[in-house]
Amino acid sequence: MSLEHYRVPDPGYKDYVRPYPSTWWLRSRPYFFFMVRELTSVFVLIFTLHLLSGVIALSRGETSWNAWVTLASASRTLLPGGIITLCFVLYHSVTWFIAGAAVTPLEIGEFKVTVPMFVLGNMGLVVVAAAIIGYFTLGG
């Protein structure tokens, strides 16, 4: 049997969809910061694509890599873009850890882990992991 015999009948009415203006997120401070957090992903995507193009150039050989390095070092937007991306990644990470602390409150025995302790602890782990990775990748 085909699906044509199992059609859903039309209910005879339309669902009401309340119209929202495109600036709905500007009316509330939490919504605004949520949208800023979502905007950070655009900058991370652009910077990631730039780095991916470097990896592709590296895989194609020395001449392609040298051309990419020359082009990247001549760019006036690389340093400001990297700093903006770093700030957005830090903002995204802190808000992610704040959300994690709100969703999964921790208690160790009688001791309750507060949100600032949770965020600082996780950011400390990120710094330690980055230092270990940096140590081994930079030939330590």
ROSE-4610 file (N, C-alpha, C; in Angstrom, 1 decimal, always signed):
// ROSE-4610
residu = [M/M/M/S/S/S/L/L/L/E/E/E/H/H/H/Y/Y/Y/R/R/R/V/V/V/P/P/P/D/D/D/P/P/P/G/G/G/Y/Y/Y/K/K/K/D/D/D/Y/Y/Y/V/V/V/R/R/R/P/P/P/Y/Y/Y/P/P/P/S/S/S/T/T/T/W/W/W/W/W/W/L/L/L/R/R/R/S/S/S/R/R/R/P/P/P/Y/Y/Y/F/F/F/F/F/F/F/F/F/M/M/M/V/V/V/R/R/R/E/E/E/L/L/L/T/T/T/S/S/S/V/V/V/F/F/F/V/V/V/L/L/L/I/I/I/F/F/F/T/T/T/L/L/L/H/H/H/L/L/L/L/L/L/S/S/S/G/G/G/V/V/V/I/I/I/A/A/A/L/L/L/S/S/S/R/R/R/G/G/G/E/E/E/T/T/T/S/S/S/W/W/W/N/N/N/A/A/A/W/W/W/V/V/V/T/T/T/L/L/L/A/A/A/S/S/S/A/A/A/S/S/S/R/R/R/T/T/T/L/L/L/L/L/L/P/P/P/G/G/G/G/G/G/I/I/I/I/I/I/T/T/T/L/L/L/C/C/C/F/F/F/V/V/V/L/L/L/Y/Y/Y/H/H/H/S/S/S/V/V/V/T/T/T/W/W/W/F/F/F/I/I/I/A/A/A/G/G/G/A/A/A/A/A/A/V/V/V/T/T/T/P/P/P/L/L/L/E/E/E/I/I/I/G/G/G/E/E/E/F/F/F/K/K/K/V/V/V/T/T/T/V/V/V/P/P/P/M/M/M/F/F/F/V/V/V/L/L/L/G/G/G/N/N/N/M/M/M/G/G/G/L/L/L/V/V/V/V/V/V/V/V/V/A/A/A/A/A/A/A/A/A/I/I/I/I/I/I/G/G/G/Y/Y/Y/F/F/F/T/T/T/L/L/L/G/G/G/G/G/G]
num = [1/1/1/2/2/2/3/3/3/4/4/4/5/5/5/6/6/6/7/7/7/8/8/8/9/9/9/10/10/10/11/11/11/12/12/12/13/13/13/14/14/14/15/15/15/16/16/16/17/17/17/18/18/18/19/19/19/20/20/20/21/21/21/22/22/22/23/23/23/24/24/24/25/25/25/26/26/26/27/27/27/28/28/28/29/29/29/30/30/30/31/31/31/32/32/32/33/33/33/34/34/34/35/35/35/36/36/36/37/37/37/38/38/38/39/39/39/40/40/40/41/41/41/42/42/42/43/43/43/44/44/44/45/45/45/46/46/46/47/47/47/48/48/48/49/49/49/50/50/50/51/51/51/52/52/52/53/53/53/54/54/54/55/55/55/56/56/56/57/57/57/58/58/58/59/59/59/60/60/60/61/61/61/62/62/62/63/63/63/64/64/64/65/65/65/66/66/66/67/67/67/68/68/68/69/69/69/70/70/70/71/71/71/72/72/72/73/73/73/74/74/74/75/75/75/76/76/76/77/77/77/78/78/78/79/79/79/80/80/80/81/81/81/82/82/82/83/83/83/84/84/84/85/85/85/86/86/86/87/87/87/88/88/88/89/89/89/90/90/90/91/91/91/92/92/92/93/93/93/94/94/94/95/95/95/96/96/96/97/97/97/98/98/98/99/99/99/100/100/100/101/101/101/102/102/102/103/103/103/104/104/104/105/105/105/106/106/106/107/107/107/108/108/108/109/109/109/110/110/110/111/111/111/112/112/112/113/113/113/114/114/114/115/115/115/116/116/116/117/117/117/118/118/118/119/119/119/120/120/120/121/121/121/122/122/122/123/123/123/124/124/124/125/125/125/126/126/126/127/127/127/128/128/128/129/129/129/130/130/130/131/131/131/132/132/132/133/133/133/134/134/134/135/135/135/136/136/136/137/137/137/138/138/138/139/139/139/140/140/140]
x = [+0.8/+0.0/+0.9/+0.4/+1.2/+0.6/+1.4/+1.0/-0.1/-0.5/-1.6/-2.9/-3.1/-4.3/-4.4/-3.3/-3.2/-3.0/-3.7/-3.6/-4.3/-3.6/-4.2/-5.2/-6.4/-7.4/-7.1/-7.5/-7.3/-8.2/-7.7/-8.5/-9.6/-9.4/-10.4/-10.1/-8.9/-8.5/-7.0/-6.5/-5.1/-4.6/-3.4/-2.8/-2.4/-2.6/-2.3/-0.8/-0.1/+1.4/+1.5/+1.9/+2.0/+3.3/+3.1/+4.3/+5.3/+6.5/+7.6/+8.4/+8.8/+9.7/+11.1/+11.9/+13.2/+14.2/+13.7/+14.5/+14.0/+13.4/+12.8/+13.9/+15.1/+16.2/+16.8/+16.4/+16.9/+16.1/+15.0/+14.1/+14.4/+15.3/+15.6/+17.1/+17.7/+19.1/+19.6/+18.9/+19.3/+19.2/+18.2/+18.1/+19.2/+19.6/+20.6/+21.9/+22.3/+23.5/+23.5/+22.3/+22.2/+22.5/+22.0/+22.2/+23.7/+24.3/+25.7/+26.5/+26.1/+26.8/+26.7/+25.5/+25.3/+26.1/+26.3/+27.0/+28.5/+29.0/+30.4/+30.8/+29.8/+30.1/+30.5/+30.0/+30.3/+31.8/+32.3/+33.7/+34.6/+34.2/+35.0/+35.0/+33.9/+33.8/+34.8/+34.8/+35.6/+37.1/+37.5/+38.9/+39.3/+38.3/+38.6/+38.8/+38.0/+38.2/+39.5/+39.9/+41.3/+42.4/+42.3/+43.3/+43.2/+42.0/+41.9/+42.5/+42.4/+43.1/+44.6/+45.1/+46.5/+46.9/+46.1/+46.4/+46.3/+45.4/+45.3/+46.5/+47.0/+48.2/+49.4/+49.4/+50.5/+50.6/+49.4/+49.3/+49.7/+49.7/+50.0/+51.5/+52.3/+53.7/+54.2/+55.6/+56.3/+56.0/+55.9/+55.6/+54.2/+53.2/+51.9/+51.8/+52.5/+52.6/+53.3/+54.4/+55.1/+54.2/+53.4/+52.5/+51.4/+50.9/+49.8/+50.4/+51.6/+52.2/+52.4/+52.9/+53.1/+51.8/+50.8/+49.5/+48.9/+49.0/+48.5/+49.3/+50.6/+51.4/+51.2/+50.7/+50.5/+49.1/+48.2/+46.8/+46.8/+46.0/+45.9/+44.7/+44.0/+42.8/+43.1/+44.2/+44.5/+44.6/+45.4/+45.7/+44.4/+43.7/+42.5/+41.4/+41.3/+40.3/+40.6/+41.9/+42.3/+42.0/+42.2/+41.9/+40.4/+39.7/+38.2/+37.7/+38.2/+37.8/+38.2/+39.4/+39.8/+38.8/+38.5/+37.6/+36.2/+35.7/+34.4/+34.5/+35.6/+35.7/+35.7/+36.4/+36.5/+35.1/+34.4/+33.0/+32.1/+32.2/+31.4/+31.7/+33.0/+33.4/+32.9/+33.0/+32.5/+31.0/+30.3/+28.8/+28.4/+29.2/+28.9/+29.1/+30.2/+30.5/+29.4/+29.0/+27.9/+26.6/+26.3/+25.1/+25.3/+26.5/+26.8/+26.6/+27.0/+26.9/+25.4/+24.6/+23.2/+22.4/+22.8/+22.1/+22.5/+23.8/+24.3/+24.9/+24.2/+24.8/+25.5/+26.7/+27.6/+27.6/+27.6/+27.7/+28.7/+29.7/+30.7/+30.6/+29.9/+29.5/+28.6/+29.0/+28.2/+28.5/+29.6/+30.1/+29.4/+28.9/+28.2/+29.1/+29.3/+30.2/+29.4/+29.8/+29.1/+29.4/+28.6/+28.8/+30.2/+30.7/+32.0/+33.1/+33.0/+34.0/+34.0/+32.8/+32.6/+33.3/+33.0/+33.5/+35.0/+35.6/+37.0/+37.7/+37.1/+37.7/+37.8/+36.8/+36.8/+37.7/+37.7/+38.6/+40.1/+40.3/+41.7/+42.1/+41.2/+41.5/+41.8/+41.0/+41.3/+42.7/+43.1/+44.4/+45.5/+45.3/+46.3/+46.4/+45.2/+45.3/+45.9/+45.7/+46.3/+47.8/+48.2/+49.7/+50.4/+49.7/+50.3/+50.4/+49.4/+49.4/+50.5/+50.5/+51.5/+52.9/+53.1/+54.5/+54.9/+54.1/+54.5/+54.5/+53.7/+53.7/+54.8/+55.2/+56.3/+57.7/+57.7/+59.0/+59.6/+58.8/+59.3/+59.9]
y = [-1.2/+0.0/+1.2/+2.2/+3.5/+4.4/+5.5/+6.5/+7.4/+7.3/+8.2/+7.8/+6.6/+6.2/+6.6/+7.1/+7.5/+9.0/+9.8/+11.3/+11.8/+12.8/+13.4/+14.4/+14.4/+15.3/+16.7/+17.7/+19.1/+19.5/+20.1/+20.3/+21.4/+22.2/+23.3/+24.6/+24.7/+25.9/+26.1/+27.3/+27.6/+27.9/+27.4/+27.7/+29.2/+29.8/+31.2/+31.3/+32.1/+32.3/+33.8/+34.1/+35.5/+36.1/+37.2/+37.8/+38.4/+38.1/+38.7/+39.6/+40.8/+41.7/+41.1/+41.5/+40.9/+41.5/+42.4/+43.0/+42.5/+41.4/+40.9/+40.7/+40.4/+40.1/+41.3/+42.5/+43.8/+44.3/+43.6/+44.1/+43.6/+42.6/+42.0/+41.8/+42.1/+42.0/+40.5/+39.5/+38.1/+37.7/+38.1/+37.7/+38.3/+39.6/+40.2/+39.5/+39.1/+38.4/+37.0/+36.4/+35.1/+35.2/+36.3/+36.5/+36.8/+37.6/+37.9/+36.6/+35.7/+34.4/+33.6/+33.7/+32.9/+33.6/+34.9/+35.6/+35.2/+34.8/+34.5/+33.3/+32.5/+31.3/+31.7/+32.8/+33.3/+33.7/+34.4/+34.8/+33.5/+32.6/+31.4/+30.6/+30.5/+29.9/+30.5/+31.8/+32.5/+32.2/+32.3/+32.1/+30.6/+29.7/+28.3/+28.0/+28.6/+28.4/+29.0/+30.1/+30.6/+29.7/+29.1/+28.1/+26.9/+26.5/+25.3/+25.5/+26.7/+27.0/+26.9/+27.2/+27.0/+25.6/+24.7/+23.3/+22.7/+23.1/+22.6/+23.1/+24.3/+24.8/+24.0/+23.7/+22.9/+21.5/+20.9/+19.6/+19.6/+20.7/+20.8/+21.0/+21.2/+21.4/+22.7/+22.8/+23.9/+25.2/+25.2/+26.5/+27.0/+26.1/+26.5/+27.1/+26.4/+26.8/+28.2/+28.4/+29.7/+30.8/+30.5/+31.5/+31.9/+30.8/+31.1/+31.9/+31.6/+32.4/+33.8/+34.0/+35.4/+36.2/+35.5/+36.2/+36.5/+35.5/+35.7/+36.8/+36.8/+37.9/+39.2/+39.3/+40.6/+41.2/+40.3/+40.7/+41.6/+42.7/+43.7/+43.3/+42.3/+41.9/+40.7/+40.0/+38.8/+39.0/+40.0/+40.2/+40.7/+41.8/+42.2/+41.1/+40.3/+39.3/+38.2/+37.9/+36.9/+37.3/+38.6/+39.1/+39.1/+39.5/+39.5/+38.1/+37.2/+35.8/+35.2/+35.5/+35.1/+35.6/+36.9/+37.4/+36.7/+36.5/+35.8/+34.4/+33.7/+32.3/+32.3/+33.2/+33.3/+33.6/+34.5/+34.9/+33.6/+32.9/+31.7/+30.7/+30.5/+29.5/+29.8/+31.0/+31.4/+31.2/+31.7/+31.5/+30.0/+29.2/+27.8/+27.2/+27.6/+27.0/+27.5/+28.7/+29.3/+28.5/+28.2/+27.4/+25.9/+25.4/+24.1/+24.0/+25.1/+25.2/+25.3/+26.0/+26.1/+24.8/+24.1/+22.8/+21.7/+21.6/+20.5/+21.1/+21.5/+22.0/+20.8/+21.1/+20.1/+20.3/+19.1/+19.1/+18.0/+18.3/+17.3/+17.2/+16.2/+16.0/+17.1/+17.9/+19.0/+20.3/+20.2/+21.4/+21.6/+22.8/+23.1/+24.0/+23.5/+24.3/+25.4/+26.6/+27.8/+28.0/+28.8/+29.1/+29.7/+30.7/+31.2/+30.2/+29.3/+28.3/+27.3/+26.9/+26.0/+26.6/+27.9/+28.5/+28.7/+29.1/+29.3/+28.0/+26.9/+25.6/+25.1/+25.2/+24.7/+25.5/+26.9/+27.7/+27.4/+27.1/+26.6/+25.4/+24.4/+23.2/+23.4/+24.3/+24.7/+25.3/+26.1/+26.8/+25.7/+24.8/+23.7/+22.8/+22.4/+21.6/+22.3/+23.6/+24.4/+24.5/+24.6/+24.7/+23.4/+22.3/+21.0/+20.8/+21.1/+20.9/+21.8/+23.1/+24.0/+23.6/+23.0/+22.5/+21.5/+20.5/+19.4/+19.8/+20.7/+21.0/+22.0/+22.8/+23.7/+23.1/+21.8/+21.1/+21.2/+21.2/+21.2/+20.0]
z = [+0.0/+0.0/+0.0/-0.7/-0.7/+0.4/+0.6/+1.6/+1.2/-0.1/-0.6/+0.1/+0.6/+1.3/+2.7/+3.2/+4.6/+4.8/+4.1/+4.2/+5.4/+6.0/+7.2/+6.8/+7.3/+6.9/+7.3/+6.5/+6.9/+8.0/+9.1/+10.3/+10.1/+9.0/+8.7/+9.4/+10.1/+10.7/+10.5/+10.7/+10.7/+12.1/+12.4/+13.6/+13.7/+14.8/+15.0/+15.3/+14.5/+14.7/+15.0/+16.2/+16.6/+15.9/+15.3/+14.6/+15.6/+15.3/+16.1/+15.3/+15.8/+15.1/+15.1/+14.1/+14.0/+15.1/+15.8/+16.9/+18.3/+18.4/+19.6/+20.7/+20.3/+21.2/+21.8/+21.3/+21.9/+23.1/+23.3/+24.4/+25.8/+25.8/+27.1/+27.2/+28.3/+28.5/+28.4/+29.0/+28.8/+27.4/+26.7/+25.3/+24.4/+24.8/+24.0/+24.2/+25.5/+25.7/+25.1/+25.0/+24.4/+22.9/+22.3/+20.8/+20.6/+21.4/+21.3/+21.4/+22.3/+22.4/+21.2/+20.6/+19.3/+18.2/+18.2/+17.2/+17.2/+18.4/+18.5/+17.6/+17.3/+16.4/+15.0/+14.6/+13.2/+13.1/+14.1/+14.1/+14.3/+15.1/+15.3/+13.9/+13.2/+11.9/+10.9/+10.9/+9.9/+10.2/+11.5/+11.9/+11.7/+11.9/+11.7/+10.2/+9.4/+7.9/+7.5/+8.1/+7.7/+8.1/+9.3/+9.7/+8.9/+8.5/+7.7/+6.3/+5.8/+4.5/+4.7/+5.9/+6.1/+6.2/+6.8/+6.8/+5.4/+4.6/+3.2/+2.5/+2.7/+2.0/+2.4/+3.7/+4.2/+3.6/+3.4/+2.8/+1.3/+0.7/-0.7/-1.0/+0.0/-0.2/+0.3/+0.2/+0.7/+0.0/-1.3/-2.0/-1.7/-1.6/-1.2/+0.2/+1.1/+2.5/+2.6/+1.9/+1.9/+1.4/+0.3/-0.2/+0.8/+1.5/+2.5/+3.6/+4.1/+5.2/+4.7/+3.5/+3.0/+2.9/+2.4/+2.4/+3.7/+4.7/+6.0/+6.8/+6.6/+7.3/+6.7/+5.5/+4.9/+5.2/+5.8/+6.1/+7.2/+7.1/+8.2/+9.1/+8.7/+9.5/+10.4/+10.2/+10.9/+12.4/+12.8/+14.2/+14.9/+14.4/+15.1/+15.1/+13.9/+13.9/+14.9/+15.1/+16.0/+17.5/+17.8/+19.1/+19.4/+18.4/+18.5/+18.7/+17.9/+18.0/+19.4/+19.9/+21.2/+22.3/+22.2/+23.2/+23.1/+21.9/+21.7/+22.2/+22.0/+22.5/+24.0/+24.6/+26.1/+26.6/+26.0/+26.4/+26.3/+25.2/+24.9/+26.0/+26.3/+27.2/+28.6/+29.1/+30.4/+30.5/+29.5/+29.5/+29.5/+28.8/+28.7/+30.1/+30.8/+32.1/+33.1/+33.0/+33.8/+33.6/+32.4/+32.1/+32.7/+32.6/+33.1/+34.6/+35.3/+36.7/+37.1/+36.3/+36.6/+36.4/+35.4/+35.1/+36.0/+36.3/+37.2/+38.4/+39.4/+40.7/+41.4/+41.8/+42.5/+44.0/+44.6/+46.1/+46.4/+47.1/+47.6/+49.1/+49.5/+50.9/+51.3/+52.3/+52.8/+52.0/+51.2/+50.5/+49.2/+49.0/+47.7/+46.9/+45.6/+44.7/+44.1/+44.3/+43.7/+42.3/+41.6/+40.2/+39.9/+40.6/+40.3/+40.5/+41.5/+41.7/+40.6/+40.1/+39.0/+37.7/+37.4/+36.2/+36.3/+37.5/+37.6/+37.6/+38.2/+38.1/+36.7/+36.0/+34.6/+33.7/+33.9/+33.1/+33.5/+34.7/+35.2/+34.5/+34.4/+33.7/+32.2/+31.6/+30.2/+30.0/+30.9/+30.9/+31.1/+32.0/+32.2/+31.0/+30.4/+29.2/+28.1/+27.9/+26.8/+27.1/+28.3/+28.6/+28.3/+28.7/+28.4/+26.9/+26.2/+24.7/+24.1/+24.5/+24.0/+24.3/+25.5/+25.9/+24.9/+24.6/+23.8/+22.3/+21.9/+20.4/+20.1/+21.1/+20.8/+21.2/+21.3/+21.5/+22.9/+23.9/+25.3/+25.8]
